[in-house]
């Protein structure tokens, strides 16, 4: 073998020329069929284009290449010849795709690009459903993806669990707890509601120039479960059933109503109005627990009625301590909108100005809804949680125990040291009810109230 090239070189000395045969071939790239995992970072092919490696080729050019491939009368052109004319054809896999387009009778985008198109359409549909406030689960995503695939016709695509998980991860989608439910009308009229909320705050701020903060009050009702409970607890990982003990199961579904008042200067009303649910709407003959900071009423249900509202006005609002001119901010409950009935209780020489917050805007701008009820209910839950976790023989859901607890909690919240804390309830979402230069920022953290109440 060593002598063969030596002989060729020796013989070539006497030759004028000699031929060297070379084999020309292309370097084949790895362009195998991609998996069912859309690469969201790669660029998506434009419409009416087919992707070959990193090149987007117009479908008409692909058709021209297919015709050129079959142009010879016998057989077809080789990969080398095709590459010289169409530089984007570089691998045998590209030749296979041309033959596949010929068999199918149509030129379609490659699988990877179709998956990207499907993922894009699925994300657009997901965003649309979220804007409408619809509930979406993995099963809904799979159903939508399969419907889109009827048009794209991606072979062997089943929107598997793995594909759905990768889609959610790529688009930062995860399962979340539903924080609140709203009506379809509120969601549709969101811009209208926000505009009304801003207008309402602007008008209130103008009226504050003529009415002192101590005469501006917000009142609202809220239901509280007789036995508040937390929806979570520590448990061994993988445990399918977690059962916890409560004092009364029915107390976790039945409620009572509180109707507090909060003034713009950070004070609470002197008395808290409480409505209990009693059989036949009457208290027992032996009576109930009474406290100086509570006004207790009852009804067949815990829901407020117009008559109960009139009782609340007489006992808590229109009393000897009422200022000469008061601005009352309430929601759009039908009884609160009956201004004639309310004004009939106002004595001569007193003025009561009533402003109703627009429907749908209470969660954004009503002071009690924005801040106070959250902390108040959270502190009541601390009482029930302490009794439950320490197995105390105290039934807080009973009438007198409930009233004692409410009297104690409300008394603590009325402490002067928490006046600056309660000013945070008077901050509206679109704009603050109290200007920052009109209040002292002594309150620094929400935890101060919890520490102080337990000391």
N, C-alpha and C positions, 0 to 999 in steps of 0.2 A: 504493500500500500504506500510505503514511503517512496519507493522508486517510481511510482506512476506520475506524480507531479514533477519529479526531477526529469523524467524522460520528456514530458511535455515542454518543459522550459528549455531543455537542450535542443529539442527539435525546432523550437520557435525561433532560434537564433538565425536560421537560414530562411525563415518565412518573412514575407513583407507584411502580412497581416494575418490575424486569426480571430475567430469568433468566440465570444463568451455567451453562453445561454443563461439568461436570468429568468427567475420566476417572480412575477409581480403579483402581490396579493395585498388585500386590505387588512388592517388590524380590526378584529371584531370586538365590539364593545358589549358589555353585559347589559342587555336591554330586554330582560325576560319579563314576563307578564307580572305586573305589580300585584300586591296583595289588596285585600278589601280594606285598606286603611288609607283614607285620603290624606295627602300631605298638604296641610293647610298653609305651609309657608311657601310652597311653589306657586308660580304664576299660573293662573287659569287661562286656558286657550280661548281666544276670541271666538265669536260666533262664526260658523261656517268654516272653521279651521280644524285641522287634524295635527296632533302633536307627534313629532318624531324627535326623540331625545329632547333637546332644549330648543328645537325649532318648531314654529307654528307655520304650517303649510296650508294654503288655501285649498279648499276641496276641489276646485277646478283643476289646480295643478296636480293633485293626486290622481284625478281622472286622466289627465294628460299623460302622467307617468305610467298609468296602467295600460293605456292604449299603446304607448311606446314600447312597453314591456312585451306586448303580444303582437307587435308589428311584423316580425319575421314570418314568412310563410310556413316555416317549419320550426317548431319549438318556441323558444322565447329568448330574450336577451339575458346576458349574464349579469351578476352583481357588479363586476368591474365596469361594464359598459353603462349600466344604469347610473353608477356613481359619477362617471365622467360628465353625464348630462344633468343629473339631479343630485347635487351634492348632499342633500339631506338624506339620501338613501345610503347608509353606511354599513348596515349589518344584514345578515341573512334573515334576521327576525323581521326587518322592514320588508323584505321580499315576501315573506310569509303573510304579512299584513296586506300587501297588494293582492295576493292571490285570494285571501279571505274576503276582501272587498269585492273581488270579481265573483266569488261564489254567492255572496249575499245579495249582490245586485245593487248595493248602496254603499256610500262612504260615510262612516260614522266616526265620531270622535273616539279616542282610545278610552279604555276602561278607567284609567286614572283620572283623566279629565272629566269623564262623566260622573265619577264619584265626587269630584270637587263641585261640579255644577249641582248635583243633588244636595250636597252639604250646604251650599250657599242658599238654595231654595228652601231647605229645611230651616236654616237660621232665620231667613226672612219671614217664614210662616210662624216660627216661634215668637219672634219679636211682635208680629201682628197680634197674635193671641194674647201676649202679655199686655199689650197696649189696651186690649179689650177687657182685661181683668179675668181671663178664663183660666181655669185650673188645668195644668199640663203635667202629665206623668210620662214615664218611659214608654208605656204602651201607646200613648198618643203620638209620641215621636216616631215610633216604629210604624204605626198605621200611616202617618203622613208620608214617611220616607218610601214606603211601599207603593203608595198612590203616585208619587212622583216618578217612581221607577217604571210605572206602566208606560210613561211617555219616553223615558230615556232608554228603557229596555237593556239594563245592565245585566248580563248573564250571571247566574249563580249568586245574585245579591239577595239576601234575606233580611237585611237590617238586624243583624244579630245583636245580642246583648253586648258583646265586646265592641262592636262598631258604634253602638249608641253611647257607651261609656266614653270612648275616645272622642266622639263628637261633642259630648258635654264638656269634657276636659279641655278640648281645643277652644271652645267658646265660653269658658268660665261659667258653666251652668251647673247648678247643684240643687238638691232638694232643700227647700226652706220651709220654716214654719209660717203659716198664714197668720199675720198679725191682726188683721181686721177684715171684716166683710163690708162692702159698700154696695149700694144699689146701682143698677145699670144706668139710671138717670144721673146719679151723682158722678159716676165715672165719665159719662158723656159730656156733662156740663161742668167739668173740672175748671176750665178756664173762666167760665162765667161765675162760678162760685168763688174762685180766687179774686176776681175783679171786685165782686161784692164785698168780700172780706176786707180787701184793702180800702175800699170806699167807706166801710163801716168804721174801721180803725181811724181813718182820717177825720171823720165827723166827730167821733168820740174825743179825739185829741183837741179839736176845736172847742167842744163843750167844756173841757177840763179847764179852760181859761176863765170860765165864769162860775164853776162849781168846785169847791175844795175837794181834795182827795178823800177826806174823811166822810164825804157825802156821796161818793160814787161806789156802788156796791154791785157785785155780781152774785146771782143766786142760781142754783141748778140742783136737780135731783139726781140721785144715783142709787142703784140697787146693790146691795151687798149680801152675799150668801151668809146664811146663819152660821155655817161652819166653813170658813175659808180654808182651802187646802192647796198645797203645791202639787203640780202635775209631775214632778220628777223626784226621784230618790236614788240613793246609792244602792246598787245591787250587784251580785256577781255577774261578770261578763258572760253573755250567752244565755242568761236566764230568760226563758220565754214568758213566764207569768210572774208578775210582781204584784202582790196583794198587800195592802196597807189597811190598818184599822182606823176607823173614825168613830167619834162618839155617837153619831146618828147619821145613817145613810140618807134619810130624807132631808136632813139639814144641809146636805151638800147640793140640793136642788131647789130648796126654798129660800126666799130672800126677805129682807126688810129694806126700807127706803130711808135715806137720809137726805135732808135738804139744807145744806149750810149756806152761809153768806160770807163773802170775803170782800173787804173794802180795799180801795185802791192804795191806801196808805199802809197796807200789810196787816190789818187787823181782821179777825174773824168776828162774826156776830156773837152777841152775848149768849145766845141760846141756839142749840141745834135742834132742828125739827126732825122727828123720827116717826115713821109710819110702820106699824106692825100688822102682820096678818093674823086675824083672830076669827074663830068660828062665829058666824052670824054677825061679824063686825062689831063685837062688843067685848070689853074687858070683863074678867070674872068679878064677882062681887067683892072678893077680898082685895081687889085693886092690883096695883103694880108698883114697882120701885120708882120713886120720884127723885129728881135732882134739880138743883137750881139752874143748871146750864142745859137742861133738856126740856123740850116740849114734845110729849108723846101722844100720838093719836093712833087709831086703828081703823081697819076696814076689812072687808071680806077677803081682799087680796092686798098685797103690799103696794100696788100701783096707786099713783096719785090720781085724785079726781078733782073736779072743779071746786067742790065743797071743801075738800081738804086744803086746796090752795087758798081759799078764802080764810080758813082757820089759820093757816100759816101767816098770811098777811096781818091778821089781827094780833097774833101772839108775838111775831118776830120782827115784822117790818114796821107796821103802822102802830107805834107805841109811843109813850111819852118821851122816849129817848130819840125819836126820829128828828133829824135836822129839819129846818124850815124848808129847805129845797134839797131833794134827793134825786139822784140819777140811778135808776134800777136797770141793769143789763141782764136780760134773760133770753132764752132761746125762743124758737117759734112754735112751741107747744100751743095747741089751740086755746087752752085756758089762759096762758100768758098773753095771748093776742087779744083777749077780751078786755080792752082797756077801759071800757065803760064800767064794767063790774068792779074792776080794781079801783078806779078813781072814785067810785061811790063810797069807798071806805076811808078815803083821805079826809081828815077833819079840816075845818075852815082855818085858813091861815097857813096851811102846809101845802107844799107843792111836790108832786111825785112825777118825775119825767121817766117814761118807760121807753126803752130801746130794745127791739127784738133782733137778735142775730139771725141772719139769713139761713134758711135750711141748708144743711151740708157743710156749713162753715164753723160749726161749734167746736169741732175737734181741732181747728186751726187757731182760733182766736179767743175762745171762751176761757178765761183764767182758770176756772175750776177744772175744766176738762183737760187743759194743757198740762197742768202740773199738780194741783192740790190732791185730786182724787187718787192719783197714782201713789203718792206718799202716804196718804191717809189709809187707804186699803192695805198697802204694804205693811203698815205698822199694826193694823188689826190682825193681819195674817201672822205676824210675829207672836201675838198672844195665843192664837189657836194652835200654831205650830209648837210653841213651848209646852202647852198643856198636853198635846198629843205625844210629842217625843219623850216627855218625862212621865207619861202615864199617870197624870194627876186626876183625882176623882172630882173633876170640875166639868160641868156641862155648860159650856159657854153659849150653846144654842138655845138654852132656856130663856124665857122672857126677862126675868129679873137680872140674870147674869149678863145677858146681852146689854141691857140698859146700864148696868154698872160699868161694864167695860167701855161702852161708848162715852159715858160721862167722864171716866178717867182719861181716855185718849183725847177727847175734845178739850178737856181742861188743860192738858199738857200742850196741845197745839196753840191754845190761846195765850200761852205765856208770853210776856213782853219780849223775852230774849229771842223769840222766834219771829218777831215782826219783820226783820230784814230777810229772813228765810222765805216768808210768805209773799214778799214782794216779787219773788221770782214767778209766782203764779199769775201775776199781772202783766207778764210779757206775752205779747201776741206774736204769732208766726210772721205775718207780713210786716209788723213793726211794733215796737214796744208801746204798751199803754203808758208806762212811766218812763220818762226820759232818764238817761243814766246820771245826769247831773242833778236830778231831783230826788235821788235816793242814795243812801249810804251803803257801800258795798262791804259791810262788816261780815256778811255771810260768805264763806269761802268754799265750803264743801257740803254735799248732801249728807255725809256721814255724821256731821255734828249733831243733827237732830236725834239720831239713833243713840249716840253716846250719851247725850244729855238726858234723854228720857229714861235710860236705864240706870243713871246714877242716883 
